[in-house]
């Protein structure tokens, strides 16, 4: 019988993930629209997104070593999110300077880089912290990680309501007249708030960042491993590349990371081109986050019945299908359906690899292992993908009509993913015993005992 996940641990890890992804949910879905309205080209936006790799370059070689060997994970999270919150408050100021003078792009790049150093390494640290405390990580991680999806949704939908509250209120009172007086009362109570601004995405994210920094005092104590093996953690993790299965999965994840950024960079602008108003882009993009709920619930079943190789292949196939749909430029309902594939695209790829990496690492190497995965995929692959995506977006943009040819833009990565899926199915091999141990959640890890609350 699997160990029980206690309520005291569950609620603390759940709030951690709500705030962790709430920060991103406030910014990421609206950022391409905000930057476009601020006068930045697709190439410049790709450069800003790519500079986020700076944080992931440091992650496996500094942050992983710090949290695995020297500093408690919750202390590191508190410090990083506080500095990140301060940086977020500075970003809209720098953007306005660029809009006014077009001479401060380097300042924007620097601030994006500082924030990347603060935020992105916290994701694998939070993952390693969760894995360390969960009695049965394979079965229970999804139960707490799903609250990250909730946080993303709440932040994105809340920001859309903040920007489009007046429009939403008009629609509601027209269709439901009985709500007029209650809504007027709520409006009078909130009259002290400032007028909504598109740059509030940074300010709201900063508030969430400060909230998470403060909440870290409630997280379970996660000191460095009591029994470090005497060597530098990143060097030990690099030796894992001698394992063919580990190397192949990380390599495939890297290649996928080259085409995934197009989703973040281009889909919000594609929805605007299709007629959706700017302020409702974060709310529409939530369709993707909603789909993570069933995907997280189904993941253990798929791993058990199909194994790691087929589950991972389904995730690759989902990316191929959604890019094909985007390239078809079909009706709105079909595009929204492709957005709904996000759960399978994300969960069946990223979380499967996170579980695999955690299962292969000793207790004093887990944070470093998660950071190394983030470094290779998001620190190298995604920045290259953002740069390539910015260049591709620029080449598919028609200045005369101010529209983008999304048929060509998404057909190219769709073809690349199809080739990758064929190669994966043909050449990737995993031992049956190893696959079964991953699926059942009882991989042998000598000397590792979960931290109990």
matplotlib code that plots the C-alpha trace (Angstrom):
import matplotlib.pyplot as plt

x = [0.0, 1.4, 2.2, -0.5, -0.1, -0.9, -3.0, -0.3, 2.2, -0.4, -1.7, 1.8, 3.1, -0.2, 0.1, 3.7, 2.7, -0.3, 2.0, 4.9, 2.8, 0.5, 3.4, 4.0, 0.3, -0.1, 2.8, 3.4, 0.1, -0.1, 3.5, 3.7, 0.7, 2.1, 5.5, 3.9, 1.8, 4.9, 6.6, 9.0, 9.5, 9.2, 13.0, 13.4, 10.7, 12.6, 15.7, 14.0, 12.5, 15.9, 17.7, 15.7, 18.2, 20.7, 18.9, 19.0, 22.6, 23.4, 20.8, 22.6, 26.1, 25.4, 21.8, 21.7, 25.0, 23.7, 20.4, 21.9, 24.9, 24.8, 21.5, 18.0, 15.7, 13.0, 15.5, 16.7, 13.2, 12.4, 15.4, 15.0, 11.3, 11.9, 14.5, 12.4, 9.5, 11.6, 12.8, 9.2, 8.3, 11.1, 10.2, 7.2, 9.3, 12.0, 9.4, 7.9, 11.4, 11.9, 8.6, 9.4, 13.0, 13.7, 17.1, 16.9, 16.5, 19.7, 18.1, 15.1, 17.5, 19.3, 16.2, 14.8, 18.1, 18.1, 14.5, 15.4, 18.3, 15.8, 12.8, 13.6, 15.9, 13.1, 11.0, 13.3, 14.1, 10.4, 10.1, 13.0, 11.6, 8.2, 9.8, 11.9, 9.0, 6.3, 6.1, 5.3, 6.3, 5.2, 1.6, 1.4, 3.3, 0.4, -1.9, 0.1, 1.4, -2.1, -2.5, 0.1, -2.3, -5.0, -2.7, -1.9, -5.6, -6.6, -3.9, -4.6, -8.4, -8.1, -5.9, -8.3, -11.1, -9.0, -8.4, -11.9, -14.0, -16.1, -16.8, -17.6, -19.9, -21.8, -22.3, -23.5, -26.0, -27.4, -28.1, -28.9, -30.5, -30.9, -27.2, -27.0, -27.3, -24.9, -22.3, -22.8, -22.1, -19.0, -17.8, -18.3, -16.3, -13.4, -13.5, -10.3, -8.3, -6.3, -7.4, -6.4, -3.2, -1.7, 1.6, -0.3, 0.7, 4.1, 2.8, 0.4, 3.1, 5.4, 2.7, 2.5, 6.3, 6.5, 3.6, 5.6, 8.7, 6.8, 5.0, 8.4, 8.5, 5.6, 7.3, 8.7, 12.4, 14.5, 18.1, 20.9, 21.4, 22.9, 25.2, 26.9, 29.2, 32.2, 32.2, 30.7, 27.0, 27.0, 30.0, 28.2, 25.1, 27.1, 28.3, 24.7, 25.0, 26.9, 23.4, 22.0, 18.3, 19.1, 21.0, 18.4, 15.5, 17.3, 18.5, 14.9, 13.6, 16.3, 15.1, 11.5, 12.5, 13.5, 9.9, 7.9, 8.6, 6.6, 3.5, 4.3, 5.7, 3.0, -0.3, -1.4, -0.8, -2.5, -5.6, -5.6, -5.3, -8.3, -10.4, -10.0, -9.6, -6.2, -7.6, -9.2, -6.1, -5.0, -8.6, -8.7, -5.2, -6.5, -8.1, -4.7, -4.2, -7.6, -6.6, -3.8, -6.3, -7.3, -3.8, -2.3, -5.0, -4.5, -0.7, -0.2, -2.6, -0.8, 2.6, 1.3, -0.5, 1.7, 5.0, 7.4, 8.2, 4.6, 3.5, 6.3, 5.4, 1.8, 3.1, 5.3, 2.3, 0.1, 2.5, 2.5, -1.3, -1.7, 0.8, -0.9, -4.2, -2.6, -1.1, -4.6, -5.9, -9.3, -12.4, -12.1, -13.5, -10.7, -8.0, -9.4, -9.4, -5.7, -5.2, -6.9, -4.1, -1.8, -2.3, -1.1, 1.7, 3.0, 2.3, 3.2, 6.6, 7.9, 6.5, 7.4, 11.0, 11.0, 9.8, 12.4, 15.3, 14.2, 14.1, 17.7, 19.3, 20.5, 19.0, 21.9, 21.7, 18.0, 17.9, 21.0, 19.5, 16.3, 18.3, 20.4, 17.3, 16.0, 19.4, 19.5, 15.9, 15.0, 18.5, 19.8, 16.9, 14.2, 16.4, 17.5, 13.8, 12.8, 15.5, 14.5, 10.8, 11.4, 13.2, 10.6, 7.8, 9.5, 9.9, 6.2, 5.0, 3.4, 4.1, 1.5, -1.4, 0.1, -0.7, 1.3, 1.2, 0.6, 0.2, 3.9, 4.9, 3.4, 3.9, 7.7, 7.8, 5.0, 7.2, 10.2, 8.2, 6.9, 10.4, 11.5, 8.6, 9.5, 13.1, 12.1, 9.9, 12.5, 15.7, 14.7, 15.0, 14.3, 14.8, 11.5, 12.5, 13.5, 10.3, 8.2, 9.9, 9.2, 5.6, 5.0, 6.9, 9.3, 12.7, 15.5, 17.4, 19.9, 20.3, 17.3, 14.6, 11.8, 11.6, 8.4, 6.5]
y = [0.0, 3.4, 5.9, 8.4, 12.1, 14.1, 17.2, 19.3, 18.6, 18.6, 22.2, 23.6, 22.1, 23.0, 26.7, 26.6, 25.5, 27.9, 30.9, 29.5, 29.2, 32.0, 34.4, 32.9, 32.7, 36.5, 37.4, 34.8, 34.5, 38.3, 39.2, 38.8, 41.1, 43.6, 43.7, 44.1, 47.0, 48.5, 48.6, 45.6, 43.5, 39.7, 39.4, 41.6, 39.6, 36.5, 38.0, 38.9, 35.4, 33.9, 35.9, 34.0, 31.2, 33.0, 31.8, 28.2, 28.4, 29.0, 26.5, 23.1, 24.4, 26.9, 26.6, 22.8, 22.7, 25.3, 23.6, 20.1, 20.8, 24.2, 26.0, 24.9, 24.9, 27.0, 29.7, 29.8, 30.1, 33.0, 35.0, 34.4, 35.3, 38.5, 39.8, 38.6, 40.7, 43.8, 43.2, 42.7, 46.2, 47.7, 46.0, 48.2, 51.3, 50.1, 49.1, 52.6, 54.1, 51.9, 52.9, 56.6, 56.6, 53.2, 53.5, 51.4, 47.9, 46.8, 47.8, 45.6, 42.7, 43.2, 43.2, 40.1, 38.4, 39.3, 38.1, 34.9, 34.3, 34.8, 32.8, 30.0, 28.0, 28.0, 25.7, 22.7, 23.5, 23.5, 20.2, 18.6, 19.9, 18.3, 15.0, 14.9, 15.3, 13.3, 9.7, 8.3, 11.0, 9.0, 8.7, 12.0, 14.6, 15.2, 15.8, 18.8, 19.9, 20.3, 23.3, 25.0, 24.8, 26.2, 29.1, 29.8, 29.8, 32.0, 34.5, 34.5, 34.8, 37.3, 39.5, 39.3, 40.4, 43.2, 44.6, 43.8, 44.2, 47.0, 45.1, 41.9, 43.9, 45.4, 42.0, 40.4, 43.2, 43.1, 39.4, 39.2, 42.5, 41.2, 41.4, 45.1, 46.2, 43.6, 44.5, 48.2, 47.5, 45.6, 48.4, 51.0, 48.9, 48.6, 52.3, 53.0, 50.8, 52.5, 52.3, 49.0, 49.1, 46.5, 46.8, 45.6, 42.1, 42.8, 44.4, 41.6, 39.1, 41.0, 40.8, 37.1, 36.8, 38.7, 36.5, 33.3, 34.7, 35.3, 31.9, 30.0, 30.2, 27.7, 25.2, 22.0, 22.3, 21.0, 21.2, 19.9, 16.2, 14.9, 12.6, 14.3, 11.9, 14.4, 15.3, 18.3, 17.5, 18.7, 16.5, 13.5, 14.3, 14.7, 11.1, 9.9, 10.7, 7.4, 5.8, 5.5, 5.8, 9.0, 10.6, 9.8, 11.2, 14.4, 14.7, 14.3, 16.8, 19.3, 18.9, 19.4, 22.5, 24.1, 24.2, 24.5, 28.3, 29.1, 28.3, 31.0, 33.5, 33.3, 31.8, 34.9, 37.1, 34.5, 34.7, 38.5, 38.2, 35.8, 38.5, 38.0, 41.3, 41.8, 41.8, 38.4, 36.6, 35.3, 34.0, 32.2, 30.7, 29.1, 26.4, 24.9, 25.0, 23.5, 20.5, 19.8, 18.5, 15.4, 14.9, 14.9, 12.4, 10.1, 10.2, 7.4, 5.2, 5.7, 5.1, 1.9, 0.5, 1.8, 2.5, 5.5, 5.1, 5.1, 7.8, 10.1, 9.4, 10.4, 13.8, 14.3, 13.4, 15.9, 18.7, 17.5, 17.6, 21.0, 22.6, 21.0, 22.5, 25.9, 25.7, 24.9, 28.2, 26.5, 27.7, 29.1, 25.9, 23.8, 26.2, 26.2, 22.4, 22.5, 24.8, 22.1, 19.6, 21.6, 19.2, 16.2, 18.2, 19.4, 16.6, 13.7, 15.3, 17.5, 15.7, 12.3, 13.4, 15.0, 11.8, 9.8, 12.2, 12.1, 8.3, 8.1, 10.5, 10.0, 12.2, 14.6, 15.0, 15.5, 19.3, 19.3, 16.6, 18.6, 21.8, 20.0, 18.9, 22.5, 23.8, 21.6, 22.0, 25.5, 26.9, 26.0, 24.5, 27.1, 30.2, 28.9, 28.2, 31.7, 33.2, 31.0, 31.6, 35.4, 35.2, 32.8, 35.1, 38.1, 36.3, 35.3, 38.8, 40.9, 44.6, 45.8, 44.0, 43.7, 40.0, 36.8, 33.7, 31.1, 28.3, 28.5, 29.5, 26.4, 23.9, 24.0, 22.9, 20.4, 18.7, 18.7, 17.1, 14.4, 13.5, 13.5, 11.2, 8.7, 8.7, 8.3, 5.3, 3.7, 4.1, 4.7, 1.6, 1.2, -1.9, -3.6, -4.0, -0.3, 0.8, -1.3, 0.1, 3.6, 2.9, 1.3, 3.9, 1.7, 2.4, 1.1, 4.0, 2.7, 4.8, 7.2, 7.7, 10.2, 13.1, 12.7, 15.5]
z = [0.0, -1.0, 1.8, 2.5, 1.5, 4.7, 4.5, 6.2, 3.5, 0.7, 1.3, 1.6, -1.6, -3.4, -2.4, -3.5, -7.0, -7.2, -6.6, -8.6, -11.8, -11.0, -11.6, -15.0, -15.9, -15.3, -17.7, -20.3, -22.2, -22.5, -23.0, -26.8, -27.2, -24.7, -26.4, -29.8, -28.7, -27.2, -30.6, -30.4, -33.5, -33.6, -33.7, -30.6, -28.8, -29.7, -28.2, -25.0, -24.6, -25.5, -22.8, -20.2, -20.8, -18.6, -15.5, -16.8, -17.7, -14.0, -12.7, -12.9, -12.1, -9.3, -8.1, -8.1, -6.2, -3.7, -2.9, -3.0, -0.8, 1.0, 1.4, 2.2, -0.8, 0.8, 1.7, -1.8, -3.1, -0.7, -1.8, -5.5, -5.6, -3.6, -6.0, -8.9, -7.6, -7.5, -11.1, -12.3, -11.0, -13.0, -16.3, -17.3, -16.6, -19.0, -21.6, -21.5, -22.0, -25.0, -26.5, -26.0, -27.2, -28.9, -27.4, -24.3, -25.6, -23.9, -20.5, -21.3, -22.2, -18.9, -16.8, -18.6, -17.9, -14.2, -13.8, -15.6, -13.2, -10.3, -11.5, -13.9, -11.5, -8.9, -11.0, -10.8, -7.2, -6.3, -8.3, -6.4, -3.1, -3.8, -4.9, -1.7, 0.6, -1.2, 0.2, -3.3, -5.9, -8.9, -7.6, -5.7, -7.6, -10.0, -7.1, -5.9, -9.3, -10.6, -8.4, -10.4, -13.3, -11.0, -10.2, -13.8, -14.7, -11.8, -12.6, -16.4, -16.1, -13.3, -15.4, -18.3, -16.0, -14.7, -18.2, -19.5, -16.4, -17.8, -20.9, -19.0, -16.6, -19.6, -21.1, -17.9, -17.0, -20.6, -20.4, -16.7, -15.6, -12.0, -11.5, -12.1, -8.5, -7.1, -9.7, -9.0, -5.3, -6.1, -8.5, -5.7, -3.3, -5.8, -6.8, -4.9, -7.3, -10.1, -13.7, -15.4, -17.5, -19.8, -17.8, -14.7, -15.8, -14.4, -11.2, -10.4, -11.1, -8.7, -5.9, -6.4, -6.3, -3.0, -1.7, -2.6, -1.0, 2.2, 2.0, 1.9, 5.7, 5.7, 3.4, 4.9, 5.9, 3.0, 4.0, 1.8, 1.8, 5.0, 3.2, 0.2, -1.5, -1.6, -5.3, -7.1, -7.9, -11.5, -12.4, -11.1, -13.0, -16.2, -15.8, -16.2, -19.9, -20.2, -19.9, -23.4, -22.3, -20.3, -23.1, -25.7, -23.7, -22.9, -26.5, -27.8, -25.3, -26.5, -30.1, -29.2, -27.2, -30.5, -31.8, -28.6, -28.2, -31.3, -29.3, -26.7, -29.2, -32.0, -30.8, -28.8, -31.8, -34.1, -31.9, -32.2, -35.9, -35.8, -34.2, -30.4, -28.5, -26.7, -23.2, -23.5, -24.9, -21.4, -20.7, -24.1, -23.6, -20.3, -22.5, -22.6, -18.9, -18.2, -20.3, -17.8, -15.2, -17.1, -18.5, -15.0, -13.8, -16.8, -16.7, -14.0, -16.0, -19.3, -17.7, -16.1, -19.2, -22.0, -20.5, -20.7, -24.4, -25.7, -23.3, -24.4, -28.0, -27.5, -26.1, -29.3, -31.5, -29.7, -30.6, -34.2, -34.4, -32.8, -35.2, -38.2, -37.0, -36.6, -40.0, -41.5, -40.2, -39.9, -38.0, -34.4, -32.8, -34.4, -33.2, -29.7, -29.8, -30.7, -27.7, -25.6, -26.5, -24.2, -21.3, -23.3, -24.9, -21.6, -19.1, -21.3, -22.2, -19.4, -16.3, -17.7, -18.1, -14.6, -13.1, -15.0, -14.0, -10.4, -10.4, -11.7, -9.2, -5.7, -3.0, -3.0, -6.7, -7.5, -7.6, -9.8, -12.1, -12.5, -13.2, -15.8, -17.6, -17.5, -18.7, -21.7, -22.8, -21.6, -21.2, -24.7, -26.8, -26.0, -26.5, -29.9, -30.5, -29.6, -31.8, -34.7, -34.0, -34.0, -37.4, -38.8, -37.6, -39.2, -42.5, -42.5, -41.6, -44.4, -43.5, -46.1, -44.5, -41.0, -41.0, -40.6, -42.8, -40.2, -42.7, -43.5, -40.0, -38.3, -41.2, -40.8, -37.1, -37.8, -40.4, -38.0, -35.2, -37.5, -38.5, -34.9, -33.9, -36.7, -35.6, -31.9, -32.7, -34.8, -32.7, -29.1, -26.9, -23.2, -21.2, -20.2, -16.5, -16.3, -18.0, -15.6, -12.6, -13.7, -14.4, -11.0, -9.1, -7.2, -8.9, -6.8, -5.3, -2.6, 0.4, -0.3, 2.2, 1.7, 4.1, 6.2, 7.7]

ax = plt.figure().add_subplot(projection="3d")
ax.plot(x, y, z, "-o")
ax.set_aspect("equal")
plt.show()
